[in-house]
Amino acid sequence: METDFKGPPRAGRRCAMTRFTRRRFIETTAKIGGLLAAATAAPSFVKRTIADEKHSEYLKAKVNWRQAEGEQLKILVTPAHYFNKFRAITPHFTELTGIKIDFEVIPPREMREKALLDLGAKTAIYASHTADPMYLPLYEANKWVDPLDDYLDDPTLTDRAWFDLDDIIPLWRAANQVKGKLYGMPVEGECTIHIYRRDIYEQLGLTPPETMEAFAEAARKSHRFDGKIAGAALRGFRGPGQNMYIWPSLFLAWGGRWFDSAGNPQVNSEAGVKSLEFYCNLNQNYGPPGVENFNWPEIMEAFAGGNLVQYIDANSTASVIENPNKSKVAGKVGYGRWPKGPSGRRVTSIWNWAMPINGALSPKKKRATWLYIQWLASRPTQMSSALYMEGPDAVVRTGVNRISIWTDPQYRKVIAFTPDYADVVLTSLKEDTDPDWRPRVPQWPKIGEIMAVAVQAALVKQKTPKAALDEANAQIAKVMRE
Amino acid sequence: MKNRSGLYASWERFGWTMSAPSVLFLVAMTSIPLLSLLVMGTWRIDLTNPMGNRWIGISNYLEMLQDSRFWNAAWVTAIYTVSTVVLQVALGLVMAVALFRQVRGQGLIRVSVLLPMILAPVVVGLAWRTLILTPEYGILDYLAISLGFGSKPWLGDPRWALASVIIIHTWQWTPFAFLVFLASLHALPQEPLEAALLDTKTAWQRFRYVILPMIRPAIVIVVIFRTMIALRAFAAIFSATGGGPGTATEILNLYAYRVSFNDLNLGYGAAVATLLLFLTLAISAIFFRMRGSVIS
């Protein structure tokens, strides 16, 4: 952690305090031990006892946590707040295992490029990184990462009863599987939900929409009702993780399928065209100015500034818009699952940060990496990081990976923005998502880009939805043939 | 005699020894990557479908002929390069001619026009995107609304977006043209100028028939430099629009980047980058020949 960039201040203080108490404890014990012949053995015994107490939850696992002692791992993460929390409590892992973790913290796109170069060149610089699950099929096709099943099934490495894999949100695990094997461990995630101004809904006599049609109607009625506020916004910025993080939900809710049974792309089907028309009409008619370049931060800012009635985006934005220091609308917000599309389905996004094991590592480093992934994804770590506050103004984690934490009263209290927030998210995670929400094929980077361009070209009226999707469909067909 | 040649030989050896580290560094940092780029361009290296990777000769280049997105990028590059260079030369020239007789405050002007150039292009792109062009809140849009033109989707509409990135580039780099022209105006011999004062009737004639021919070498140099830079522009567009909306501002450099690092089609991306390299070299060669004829 010494080499870490910002070095979370709380963690440092906490470590210093631990050392202090430990030293005092040792001193006291030594005094009590006094003239005993065992005096030389006492300090190590005492140390072990204290460590045992702090790590008692982990020591219940029947694995030797110190089997890769002395290893040093480098891990790539993004500067997101939840990774800051992980980084802050990672010194406990080092204490438990003797494995040192160095983090490299860079924004998502740059992080992915670095990870890909490292994997592709087999330089084995990064033991793991926080991967986009959509890239796991690509990793698998190139044999860049190890299947985690090998590690899960090895009793010297994993206590399956203690780790309780089934408790980790099932659809996230499904999204991280390729050909039936798990390639990335979900450590944090989210889904998209409908977020709206409860006060404006009440003022205008609107009810939370059950269907996408009603959603558009609410946007129409509230748009500029005070002369200023925009009715609704969906991400407009181009990118596989930007506009293509929203439109796939519409596409599937309109009954769309990415490929037919023969493997031909179907994005220009009626469902595709109709859902893209809906997306364009909504943003063009009721969106804030400039929405075609809005990614989630811009949408969240517009909402927090009181310039937007509603949006559908990540549930994690709640922790910012409910913070009175950062938002004008804290306490005036309502949450709901995605409205139903014409097919009768509600479709939310599927997303988690997946941690793979770099296949080019030495066997011992692989074991060390697995121990870290296991520790990070375990219930005690997920819980303590969810409750960890790096400062009084810190945002809380809204993407823990375990069902048992989502139903834990202690955690639900932390995220009780509204009485039903936790249930809205949990139900969405359980019922409204679909591992094949976007095409999980090695060619995804290309397909995602083709679709992102098509969706934005339609939004800015460079092409009609039909023409944009026809062109995209032909391009995807070509990519799949190559 | 023997002694002198020995001295010479040891000098030569000394010279090579001293320059070896930097030569080796340059070879390692530029020549080897360049060669590997040329080689990669003849391979199919597609990480998303690694089974089919093999040597394919010029197929990547043949594929470009049928790639509509490549042609779009080539067209955007042409518009972007020509218009930014023309605007920079024209504005730089106007500013230089207007200001070079001005004695008071010229130091201040020179320093202040330097400012855009010393900013990193990424910063320029982001600052324009957020502070100046944001609908309703950006300075330019605020002015447009206040003056009664109404809010414009500066980066949201395909045509406005291309115009916007051209304006951004022109804003940042016109000072370069201005300073070069100003310096060459100051360096002009005084006699022909004084003679011209007698021989010409209007200021336009003086400019057209006396000043312009005399600073033509400077203009050619500016055109060469600015064309080379415009052809490989990247950061400002990347941070302002990311090549969008759609593909409206996707120049060849951005396209090569996307193909390589987003689509992970490294062979094809290398071929696009190679083509851009030779295009830049060819255009520069033509300009340098023109410059040669100007000077002789």
Interface residues (C-beta under 8 A of the other chain):
Chain A: E113 L116 G120 L138 A141 N142 F237 R238 G239 P240 P288 P289 G290 V291 E292 N293 P442 Q443 W444 P445 K446 E449 V453 Q456 A457 L459 V460 K461 Q462 K463 E482
Chain B: D46 L47 T48 N49 P50 M51 G52 R129 T134 P135 E136 S151 P153 L155 G156 D157 P158 T241 G242 G243 G244 P245 G246 T247 A248 R258 F261 N262 D263 L264 N265
